[in-house]
Amino acid sequence: MGQPYDRVFNFSAGPGVMPVEVLEQAREEIVNWHGAGMSVMEMSHRGKAFMKIAEAAEASFRSLAGVPDSYKVLFLQGGASLQFTMVAMNFLRPEGVADYAVTGSWGQKAVKPGVPGKINRVFDGKETNYDRAPAYSSLKLTPGADYFHFTLNETIQGVDYMADPDLPGATVVCDMSSNILSRPIDFSKYDLIYAGAQKNCGPAGATIVVVKESLLERVPDGLPPMLDYRVQAENGWMLNTPPCWSVYMCGLVFEHWARNGGLTAAAERNEAKAKAIYDAIDGSGGFFKGHAVKENRSRMNIAFTLANADLTDTFVSEAAANGMVELKGHRSVGGCRASVYNAFPPEGATALAQFMADFAARNG
Ligand SMILES: *Cc1c(COP(=O)(O)O)cnc(C)c1O
């Protein structure tokens, strides 16, 4: 396809594609970081050089995403999956209740944090095979609930709420793993957000948590320190060795997007990429069908099926032969999924759209 370094168009849902410029910078710096005489992965995490890298990564995230001063930013480990448990451990009182909206596979996992306390499903999209998100205004939240948890973008089903929540009075907790930094975020609408790095930020390892400082006052005493947001915040997320390499790479990615127009420009590019592929679906005369309802179509993960399911494997393998890989959908939805994260090149979306039209013409 003529991509630099013979790279393919990588539609992987996660770990996902990285900006080539960032990979080049990492290559440049890998053996000897800025004259330190060693690579980032060989440094003490308490040393001056890494402290500088860590502070820069946090600062560039704050400035790119527009995180207010009243929120802490933490780079933790254990993935978004550990956040399912940490959120409940820190904020769901054993005698309390938390509201959860389940719009797909990750939400289904989040409702099983494995700690005491009641979980109330205020929405569950099971009946329609998780093809939609509720309107925020339709949610009947429990008065006095410890928090409301939802998945802003369901990675497997490709279902997005499309906008930040507006739930005054509720403590809002959000899994933003697959669409953080894909568009501007209004942090004032959230109390805690978390995201594994490997979808839209950097390599696997770090999990970004943004938490309102005042929320930390609710953390009960006596939690295991590694799982205690307050302790992690008090220790500047350096309670133990952080995921140094992932933090460093994330920092380079944040700077990359800052140089390229920030989140407003990212949102415009993402919108255009997703539109190219949804247009190919809608223009296929029923050959392809999108999984999500139109009002909740994810711009990051485009899940679709072929009317003739028997052609799915041929479609996926022919696409791969044409340099477009990782298009097979998750088994719970079937069909195909095209993940087009921030770093996914626009030409790849156009190439897929053309291939889809061509494939439909040949097999329709
Ligand atoms: C990938 C993903 C997760 C799980 O992430 P891990 O870092 O592998 O634990 C959770 N939520 C969403 C929305 C995801 O896309």
PDBQT file of the ligand as one rigid body, heavy atoms in Angstrom, charges set to zero:
ROOT
HETATM    1  C1  LIG A 401      -9.874  -2.646  26.331  1.00  0.00    +0.000 C 
HETATM    2  C2  LIG A 401     -10.902  -2.130  27.257  1.00  0.00    +0.000 A 
HETATM    3  C3  LIG A 401     -10.935  -2.490  28.619  1.00  0.00    +0.000 A 
HETATM    4  C4  LIG A 401      -9.950  -3.457  29.225  1.00  0.00    +0.000 C 
HETATM    5  O1  LIG A 401      -8.685  -2.933  29.221  1.00  0.00    +0.000 OA
HETATM    6  P1  LIG A 401      -7.448  -3.654  29.900  1.00  0.00    +0.000 P 
HETATM    7  O2  LIG A 401      -6.450  -2.557  29.964  1.00  0.00    +0.000 OA
HETATM    8  O3  LIG A 401      -7.068  -4.787  29.000  1.00  0.00    +0.000 OA
HETATM    9  O4  LIG A 401      -7.869  -4.147  31.237  1.00  0.00    +0.000 OA
HETATM   10  C5  LIG A 401     -11.911  -1.940  29.410  1.00  0.00    +0.000 A 
HETATM   11  N1  LIG A 401     -12.809  -1.074  28.919  1.00  0.00    +0.000 NA
HETATM   12  C6  LIG A 401     -12.819  -0.712  27.621  1.00  0.00    +0.000 A 
HETATM   13  C7  LIG A 401     -13.851   0.261  27.141  1.00  0.00    +0.000 C 
HETATM   14  C8  LIG A 401     -11.861  -1.228  26.766  1.00  0.00    +0.000 A 
HETATM   15  O5  LIG A 401     -11.868  -0.867  25.455  1.00  0.00    +0.000 OA
ENDROOT
TORSDOF 0
